[in-house]
């Protein structure tokens, strides 16, 4: 990398050449800096030209120039009864993704030609109705409305929507020119669009063809690389060895995983349109994508949980002292097995064997495979260090079992000794947290396994991942059981807080508290004046007791965070391991060998119709089989039915009520249609149809507007109008400037070309010079079109504007020899006028008629998303009441397993919908930030904060669903824990639902938020009491034989995992309430 010098150092050589005479350092320094910038820009340009990214740009420019050449061939022009239709061929080469993969190009051309066919039908009908302008207007409105609804379903339908509207509008325009329907006019437009499609397909297939199947494999490998990198960084986060730079990389990779969701779907759909000679079928690729998504979702869950705990920064003591030492050795071996598994998967996808040391671009050097945090000082090792790093692990694997047992015995002994000493001293048994580097010290020079020590390949593989992970998770869970059994996690007060009396009204509400302020002993003391001496002494004692309790509560909360770190990571990585095993099984069956499937002709489209990938997505089960236990397999009368239960039937069975199918009345159906018509998508389609009809009204109006339309060729403005109307106001504002810039650039460059080559070489406009220079300019514009999404509109309209102007002048002046036709600058002025009229119509529709600001869309989407989380949370607890009933007597009325499983699957389905909604709303933030409003500024930071909170709530509830499974807990757990702690549980559920409902209502209505809510006042202390009492019960229960067995077999850990995960969302609720309060203000300050 070139090192930039300072201006003074850069000017030193020049000063030396001139002797001792000093020279000003500013000017030489700026000159050198400019030279370096130019050199760097030229280097970047050279790198781009020689890179993979140049291929789509070159292919797009080639198709564009080929179409322009065809327009300028006289014999080709003779094929068209209506030569002006030739300019329509140019837009096909711009829109139809010539530079994309073969599958993407075919899909784009098929959809575009479908739009042309629909528009051709509209052309035919509208041209026959040229005498009935009202009928033309209604029909054009209906067609544009339906096309816009299709366009709103995704960007890939842009060509279908655009060409359907343009072709239909051409029917009205040509009928007005010719006085009625002319078959030659419609045939000319159809020919132009079809020739454009042929040019696109020809260039895409003949010039550097890129298979969508190959691109899908490449995208899968990139996604797997991101997954492996993030997995390593999350592992370092869990073991607290991650650096600040790696934290930034980790957060960026987490965002990239969310972006990979849509990219993989797009690549898979592109592959569907190809016919290839391959051993991979569409079903295989669907399996690859589904398993990759499972890995992504597991890591997103782990990242959100660990990142949230990392921000709190109070969970290091308990975790470092008890969990981290026992996790080091099996955890390092587990991560090494993951590396080897990724090598196998990538090797299968690349179809070539890969070296273990170089297969993964994200393979860390020394810091990831070291056994203690001090290894971060040895990060600068060379590429040959892999073998030496592998040799450091042999004894670790061989000693893993013994060391784990030794560490467990050590932890048990330490817990016993510290608990005894703490009881004698009367303080909490949790010691001060030592430095993490002193907890373990593994010497260098050891081997991963005996095979590596003997010079053979390491035995780590996919077969060892599951046992290694189970060993690691079992170790962590046994530590949890030891901690719970000792009772050291709760305070020294041996009292159930459940039965303690609540503070009196005077104690709790004696003084006025400012909104969102927690009352402290100091504030209460200052608020109570004129008290007697006795009351004053009592208050001092209360203050001391409360201070001691606050200290204990802080300690308990820190312990809670440590336990939550373990629960969160074990949950996410268990899913991760399961998905990785499935992906490895699906990928490696194509490895070279006797059972390798032979390549054959793959008709991906036919395979997709037989096995739709979107239906196969239902097989993406993020809950491992271990979490689908007894109730899932139980046999009841309902399971003997040939059909599956619907969700409503299952809920009726669970709630012990008769299911009555609801029948919609006529008015209910009408209301549903009305709601659909009022939706944002329908309003966008309505505006698009209104804009197209308003533009056509210039033809339907008086003679003045009709002559103005025909004289200025206003039909060229339809494209600008269609692009300008967007679903939100923010998108229109961003596009407005880009449209003006792109159209002006295209028309001005077209004028320059035509004037430069006017009357040159015996042509009215020399075609050779025009094509040569236009090819040079097309390259940067296609670069904007393919690689700069922010400036896509500039490239699109710039290319189209120049092509339309050049082709129109050529056809009328060179081909038709029309005398007195518009000069290039005059024609460009008319075109810009049509653009101005189109933008004026779009601004009126977007700003003054049913305005839909992006900020409003974000707010409403957040409100719906919050309510979806509320519904999901409510449904989860209805289901959880079956697995963990409130009372022991409720076990007798357990619903059938079919109903439980159906609700369980519904929860998983809603989780995926909420996850996708969180990802989708992020794309609206940039549009909302572009809007200017008279109100308060848009707080994108608060919106992002709320999205993160909803993500973490979703992840925590999902973890709780996995943790408790579908089998009922033992009777002793239900009797001693669930039944006795039921009041805490009911209170937490009610307050959480109330808090989510308040946030959703405030977002939906924009009303101020209360300064203090019941959740903020009562939930934090209630959660601390909940944890204290649960830990106290576990301490007493572990002294009985039956309770000790429940502790050791993991059932008690299962219940505690549910408590910890489900109560951890309280912090996120507080953040949500704070964000709503900051956005909409306090209700007490807005009483007018």
Order of alpha helices (4+ residues) and beta strands (2+ residues): alpha-alpha-alpha-alpha-alpha-alpha-alpha-alpha-alpha-alpha-alpha-alpha-beta-alpha-alpha-alpha-alpha-alpha-alpha-alpha-alpha-alpha-alpha-beta-alpha-alpha-alpha-alpha-alpha-alpha-alpha-alpha-alpha-beta-beta-alpha-alpha-alpha-alpha-alpha-alpha-alpha-alpha-alpha-alpha-alpha-alpha
